[in-house]
Amino acid sequence: MIVSDRIPAQLYIVGSALIQYVGAALAVVAFASVEPASVAWWRVVTGALVLLAWKRPWRGGLTLSDLSISALFGIIVVTMNASFYEAIARIPLGTAVSIEFIGPVAVAVLRGHGMRPRIAAVLAFAGVACISGLALDLGSTGVRVGVAWILLAAAAWSAYIVVGQRASSTRDGVTNLALGCAWGALVFAPVLGPRAMAATASWNLIAIVVGVGLLSTVIPYSFEAIAMRRLAAPTFALFAAILPATSALVGAVMLRQIPGVFEMVGLALVSAAVWLASRP
């Protein structure tokens, strides 16, 4: 048994949740100088360079099917990241993640079995509704645009879970992630690359976008890729309910985005969903 298999898969999800939102909070700092979607592109570029150097997937031989699913996975990853960053540039981090959670819940409901995932999904949806419906000022144009972006991110997240698990079942998940990041960076380079060059204006900005790539892609996605290989998609999706709580915590500590009463009630409902979904 390799070392990574001795660690419970759920711990990889928890670690990913904490690390990636520290990276997201760091990305918010860069938004003043670089467009959010372009910061997301830098994040994927950094991930591609580090992971390709580590795994060197070309050594094992790549089929046309391998390249095709990796390209699809990469497009999904960039879409998810870019829309998420556009959202958190307009609405609080914890709120954005809570709404984005609609995507994984949909996967759990469609692919789960029995009443437990559906009850957990109802609790999770109630929490998301409480946070997004009562804590946001939807009369603001910026907030409405932010909600639209995070709904796109939710759809991409559900696709990420399904396609990522399929790809990880045929070869090493981190290798698939390396190929996906490379494809995503190349496909979106003509659109996001030119404006991303603003990050090269100073060494400070370069350090920030590289740090975002390491904290938000290389480390957490590697953890998730390992977990995907050992968890069914519904289990993975529902256990990810911890993300709203961790994102709210990181937002409060790093961005001073203190959650209100309705947000706290929503987080409690989501936590109940996590408890129910993770019972043996």
C-alpha positions as CSV (number, residue, x, y, z in Angstrom):
1,M,0.0,0.0,0.0
2,I,1.4,3.4,-1.0
3,V,1.6,6.2,1.7
4,S,-1.3,8.2,0.2
5,D,-3.6,5.3,0.5
6,R,-3.0,5.0,4.2
7,I,-4.6,8.4,4.8
8,P,-8.4,8.5,4.9
9,A,-9.7,9.9,1.6
10,Q,-12.0,12.4,3.6
11,L,-8.9,14.0,5.1
12,Y,-7.7,14.9,1.6
13,I,-11.0,16.7,1.0
14,V,-10.7,18.7,4.3
15,G,-7.1,19.6,3.5
16,S,-8.0,20.7,0.0
17,A,-10.9,22.8,1.4
18,L,-8.7,24.8,3.7
19,I,-5.8,25.3,1.4
20,Q,-7.6,26.3,-1.7
21,Y,-9.6,29.1,-0.1
22,V,-6.4,30.5,1.4
23,G,-5.3,30.7,-2.2
24,A,-8.7,32.3,-3.2
25,A,-8.3,35.0,-0.6
26,L,-4.8,35.7,-1.9
27,A,-6.3,35.9,-5.4
28,V,-8.6,38.7,-4.3
29,V,-5.5,40.8,-3.6
30,A,-4.5,40.5,-7.2
31,F,-7.9,41.5,-8.6
32,A,-6.9,45.2,-8.2
33,S,-4.2,44.8,-10.9
34,V,-5.3,41.7,-12.9
35,E,-8.7,40.7,-14.1
36,P,-10.2,37.9,-12.1
37,A,-10.5,35.5,-15.0
38,S,-6.9,36.1,-16.0
39,V,-5.7,35.4,-12.4
40,A,-7.6,32.1,-12.8
41,W,-5.6,31.5,-16.1
42,W,-2.3,32.1,-14.3
43,R,-3.5,29.7,-11.6
44,V,-4.0,26.9,-14.2
45,V,-0.7,27.7,-16.0
46,T,1.2,27.4,-12.7
47,G,-0.5,24.1,-12.0
48,A,0.3,22.8,-15.5
49,L,4.0,23.7,-15.2
50,V,4.5,22.2,-11.7
51,L,2.4,19.0,-12.3
52,L,3.9,18.3,-15.8
53,A,7.4,18.6,-14.4
54,W,6.4,16.3,-11.5
55,K,4.4,13.5,-13.3
56,R,5.8,13.7,-16.9
57,P,2.8,12.0,-18.4
58,W,4.3,11.6,-21.9
59,R,6.6,8.8,-20.6
60,G,3.8,6.3,-20.2
61,G,2.3,6.9,-23.6
62,L,-0.9,8.8,-24.3
63,T,-3.8,7.6,-26.5
64,L,-6.2,9.8,-28.4
65,S,-8.9,8.9,-25.8
66,D,-6.5,10.1,-23.0
67,L,-5.9,13.4,-24.7
68,S,-9.6,13.9,-25.5
69,I,-10.8,13.5,-21.9
70,S,-7.9,15.5,-20.6
71,A,-8.8,18.4,-22.9
72,L,-12.4,18.3,-21.8
73,F,-11.3,18.1,-18.1
74,G,-9.0,21.1,-18.7
75,I,-11.7,23.2,-20.3
76,I,-14.0,22.5,-17.3
77,V,-11.3,23.4,-14.8
78,V,-10.6,26.8,-16.4
79,T,-14.3,27.5,-16.8
80,M,-14.9,26.7,-13.1
81,N,-11.9,28.7,-11.9
82,A,-12.5,31.8,-14.0
83,S,-16.2,32.0,-13.2
84,F,-15.5,31.5,-9.5
85,Y,-13.0,34.3,-9.5
86,E,-15.3,36.6,-11.3
87,A,-17.9,35.8,-8.7
88,I,-15.7,36.4,-5.6
89,A,-14.7,39.8,-7.1
90,R,-18.3,40.8,-6.6
91,I,-19.8,38.8,-3.7
92,P,-18.2,37.5,-0.4
93,L,-16.1,34.3,-0.6
94,G,-18.2,32.2,1.8
95,T,-21.4,33.2,0.1
96,A,-20.1,32.4,-3.3
97,V,-18.9,28.9,-2.3
98,S,-22.3,28.2,-0.6
99,I,-24.1,28.9,-3.9
100,E,-21.5,27.0,-5.9
101,F,-22.3,24.0,-3.8
102,I,-25.5,23.5,-5.8
103,G,-23.3,21.7,-8.4
104,P,-22.0,18.9,-6.1
105,V,-25.4,18.5,-4.5
106,A,-26.9,18.0,-7.9
107,V,-24.4,15.2,-8.6
108,A,-25.2,13.6,-5.3
109,V,-28.9,13.6,-5.9
110,L,-28.7,12.3,-9.4
111,R,-26.2,9.5,-8.7
112,G,-26.8,8.7,-5.0
113,H,-29.0,5.8,-3.7
114,G,-31.5,5.7,-0.9
115,M,-33.0,8.5,1.2
116,R,-29.9,9.6,3.0
117,P,-28.2,11.6,0.2
118,R,-31.6,13.2,-0.7
119,I,-32.2,14.3,2.9
120,A,-28.7,15.6,3.1
121,A,-29.2,17.4,-0.2
122,V,-32.4,19.1,1.2
123,L,-30.5,20.3,4.2
124,A,-27.7,21.6,2.0
125,F,-30.1,23.4,-0.4
126,A,-31.9,24.9,2.6
127,G,-28.5,26.2,3.9
128,V,-27.6,27.6,0.5
129,A,-31.0,29.2,0.1
130,C,-30.7,30.8,3.6
131,I,-27.2,32.2,2.8
132,S,-27.8,33.4,-0.7
133,G,-31.5,34.4,-0.5
134,L,-31.4,36.3,2.8
135,A,-27.8,37.6,3.0
136,L,-27.4,39.1,-0.5
137,D,-28.7,42.4,-1.8
138,L,-30.0,41.2,-5.2
139,G,-31.0,44.7,-6.1
140,S,-27.4,45.5,-6.8
141,T,-26.2,44.9,-10.4
142,G,-22.8,43.8,-9.3
143,V,-24.3,41.2,-6.9
144,R,-26.6,39.8,-9.6
145,V,-23.6,39.5,-12.0
146,G,-21.7,37.8,-9.2
147,V,-24.5,35.3,-8.7
148,A,-24.7,34.6,-12.4
149,W,-21.0,33.8,-12.5
150,I,-21.2,31.5,-9.4
151,L,-24.1,29.6,-10.9
152,L,-21.9,28.9,-14.0
153,A,-19.1,27.8,-11.6
154,A,-21.6,25.5,-9.9
155,A,-22.4,23.8,-13.3
156,A,-18.7,23.5,-14.1
157,W,-18.0,22.0,-10.6
158,S,-20.6,19.3,-11.1
159,A,-19.0,18.4,-14.5
160,Y,-15.6,18.5,-12.9
161,I,-16.6,15.8,-10.4
162,V,-18.1,13.5,-13.0
163,V,-15.5,13.9,-15.7
164,G,-12.6,14.0,-13.2
165,Q,-13.7,10.7,-11.5
166,R,-14.0,9.0,-14.9
167,A,-10.5,10.1,-16.0
168,S,-9.0,9.2,-12.6
169,S,-10.4,5.7,-12.9
170,T,-8.3,5.0,-16.0
171,R,-4.9,6.4,-14.8
172,D,-3.3,8.4,-12.0
173,G,-5.5,11.3,-11.0
174,V,-2.7,13.7,-10.6
175,T,-1.4,12.8,-14.1
176,N,-4.8,13.6,-15.5
177,L,-4.8,16.9,-13.6
178,A,-1.4,17.8,-15.1
179,L,-2.7,17.1,-18.6
180,G,-6.0,18.9,-18.0
181,C,-4.3,22.1,-16.7
182,A,-2.0,22.1,-19.7
183,W,-4.9,21.7,-22.1
184,G,-7.0,24.3,-20.3
185,A,-4.1,26.8,-20.3
186,L,-3.5,26.4,-24.0
187,V,-7.2,26.5,-25.0
188,F,-7.9,29.7,-23.1
189,A,-4.5,31.4,-23.8
190,P,-5.8,33.5,-26.7
191,V,-8.7,34.8,-24.6
192,L,-7.2,35.2,-21.1
193,G,-3.5,35.3,-21.8
194,P,-3.1,38.9,-23.2
195,R,-4.7,40.6,-20.2
196,A,-3.0,38.2,-17.8
197,M,0.3,39.9,-18.7
198,A,-0.6,42.6,-16.3
199,A,0.7,40.3,-13.6
200,T,4.2,40.6,-14.9
201,A,4.3,44.3,-13.9
202,S,6.0,43.6,-10.6
203,W,7.7,40.7,-8.8
204,N,5.1,41.1,-6.0
205,L,2.3,40.3,-8.5
206,I,4.2,37.4,-10.0
207,A,4.7,36.0,-6.5
208,I,1.0,36.3,-5.8
209,V,-0.2,34.6,-9.0
210,V,2.3,31.8,-8.5
211,G,1.2,31.4,-4.9
212,V,-2.4,31.3,-6.0
213,G,-1.5,28.5,-8.5
214,L,0.2,26.5,-5.8
215,L,-2.3,27.0,-3.1
216,S,-5.5,26.8,-5.2
217,T,-4.5,24.2,-7.9
218,V,-1.4,22.2,-7.3
219,I,-1.9,21.2,-3.7
220,P,-5.7,21.0,-3.3
221,Y,-6.5,19.5,-6.7
222,S,-3.8,16.8,-6.2
223,F,-5.5,16.0,-2.9
224,E,-8.9,15.9,-4.7
225,A,-7.5,13.7,-7.5
226,I,-6.3,11.2,-4.9
227,A,-9.7,11.3,-3.1
228,M,-11.7,10.9,-6.4
229,R,-9.9,7.6,-7.0
230,R,-11.2,6.2,-3.7
231,L,-14.6,7.8,-3.3
232,A,-17.8,7.4,-5.3
233,A,-19.0,10.6,-7.0
234,P,-22.0,11.1,-4.6
235,T,-19.8,10.6,-1.5
236,F,-17.2,13.0,-2.9
237,A,-19.9,15.6,-3.7
238,L,-21.6,15.5,-0.4
239,F,-18.5,15.4,1.7
240,A,-17.5,18.6,-0.1
241,A,-20.3,20.3,1.9
242,I,-17.5,21.3,4.3
243,L,-16.3,23.9,1.7
244,P,-18.8,26.6,2.6
245,A,-17.7,26.5,6.3
246,T,-14.0,26.6,5.5
247,S,-14.5,29.3,2.9
248,A,-16.5,31.5,5.3
249,L,-13.7,30.9,8.0
250,V,-11.0,31.9,5.6
251,G,-13.0,34.9,4.3
252,A,-13.5,36.1,7.9
253,V,-9.9,35.8,8.9
254,M,-8.1,36.9,5.7
255,L,-10.7,39.3,4.1
256,R,-12.6,40.5,7.1
257,Q,-15.9,39.2,5.5
258,I,-17.7,38.5,8.8
259,P,-20.8,36.2,8.2
260,G,-24.2,37.5,9.4
261,V,-26.9,35.6,11.3
262,F,-28.5,34.1,8.2
263,E,-25.2,33.0,6.9
264,M,-24.4,31.3,10.2
265,V,-27.8,29.5,10.1
266,G,-27.1,28.4,6.5
267,L,-23.7,27.0,7.5
268,A,-25.3,25.1,10.4
269,L,-27.7,23.5,7.9
270,V,-24.8,22.6,5.6
271,S,-22.8,21.1,8.5
272,A,-25.8,18.9,9.3
273,A,-25.8,17.7,5.7
274,V,-22.1,16.9,6.0
275,W,-22.8,14.9,9.2
276,L,-25.6,12.9,7.6
277,A,-23.8,12.3,4.4
278,S,-20.6,11.1,6.0
279,R,-22.2,8.5,8.4
280,P,-21.2,4.9,7.6
